[in-house]
Structure formats: C-alpha cells, structure tokens
Amino acid sequence: MTRRFALIGHPVAGSLSPRMMAAAYGGRYRYDLLDFECFEEAWQAFLDGYDGINVTAPFKQNAFARVDVLSEKARATGAVNLVVPCADGFMGHNTDVDGVLLALQETGQTFAQALVVGTGGAARAAVYAARALGCEVSVCGRSPEKASALGCPSFSFGEARSLRPDLVIYTLPGRVEVPEGLPFEGAVVLEAEYRIPRLEQVACRRYVSGRRWMLGQAAAGYRLFTDEEPDVEEMLRVL
C-alpha cells in the first residue's frame, strides 16, 4: 500500500509540497493538501489515513501541544511543523530550522546581529537558527507581548528602524504590507514567504528567496517521513 502524507493548515491551496514530494521520490508516495479552518478537524483527518503530516499556519502551536514527544528543535522553538508516529505516540519536529540554516549557510557569510521580523512559528525557527549561527538576535512585530515571548530583545516596527543588523529574517505573510522603515539596507535579507514575496526588490546587501528555506525544510522533512534520501535536484527544479 502506498504511504500517504499531507500538509494541514489554512489556507494551503497553491502549496508546492505535493509536487516537491513527487519529484523527491519519483511519485512513489502520495501527498495531499488538507485545508481546514479548525485544527481538530485537520488532526482527525491525519489520524484517519496518513503516515505523517507537515503542519503550516495557523496550526504549528496546536500541533506542538498535541504531540507526545518533541524533538530538540521543536521543544526549543515551541512550534511543530512535522508529525510522525513513534513508539510513544506521535513525535513533533521543526524542520523550519533546517530550512533557515540551509538558506543562510549557502550564502557563505557569517553574521553577528540578526533581526527577526514577525512573531509566529516561522519566527521562532528563525530565532533558533540565527542563534545557532552565533548571532545576537532581536525581534520586532505588531504585538510587543508576542515579540518579547521569543526570549530576545523586542522592538516595535518603528523602534526597529534604529537597528543596524547584518541579517534580517522576514517572516510576515505575503498578504501583509511590509512595515515602513525596516533596516534592510546593508543586511542579508532572508524572506520566509515564497508564494507572494514582498522583498525581492528591496535595497539590501543580498536577498535570499524563501524558496531556499522551503527546499531545506522540505528535504529534511521528507527524510523524516521516509528514512530515504530525497532527490534534492528534482525538488529544486519544481521550485
């Protein structure tokens, strides 16, 4: 029987995940998009017929609370974007961290001061990855409470204008207007959004597409799903 995997979240229409899974393994595994507004319905769909799931907004914290075992990265970030069965029930992982690390390590550069823009699950992964690269990390967002909850110095969008980071990791959704005055100039800018990118033309030292983030997190996730090495070159062609 063909093993089945899926992405749960809302909205998920237009996700490249099914095409990337097909490319990664030559179509040997099924991958579906499960679009639910309610996490409980999405989780039940997973239980009813899937061998593993990816989790996207707005369900990463819900999945974190539901799994039985957490990987180190998931525990540290407080967010889960991949769930697989394990001996003790279900194990939650955070492969967004792998995506950020791949995208930044490919630049061949080192960073000292990072600014993470946003406060959701992707921002949590960005904070973890930036710290793993040796950065001092600051966060800015619309909610001061959510920004401060990430355990870093936190700023409003207006206050962040005075910062001078050499790395900006931008995690706001593409449907959200870019706040004015953010300190992109002089920084390497990694944008999480790859479907509706907002920063491709921004004045900065170097722009890194969310497609690289997507590639890194997907490849890491597919390894966890299958215990097999995916064809990354074919995945890249899809992207």
Buried (B, 14 or more C-beta within 10 A) or exposed (E): EEBBBBBBBBEBEEBBBBBBBBBBBEEEBBBBBBBBEEBEEBBEBBEEEBBBBBBBBEBBBBBBEBBEBBBEBBBBBBBBBBBBEEEEEBBBBBBBBBBBBBBBEEBEEEBEBBBBBBBBBBBBBBBBBBBBBEBEBBBBBEEBEBBBBBEBBBBBBEEBBEBEBBBBBBBBBBEEEBBEEBBBEEBBBBBBBBBEBBBEEBEBBEBBBBBBBBBBBBBBBBBBBBEEEBBBEBBBEBB
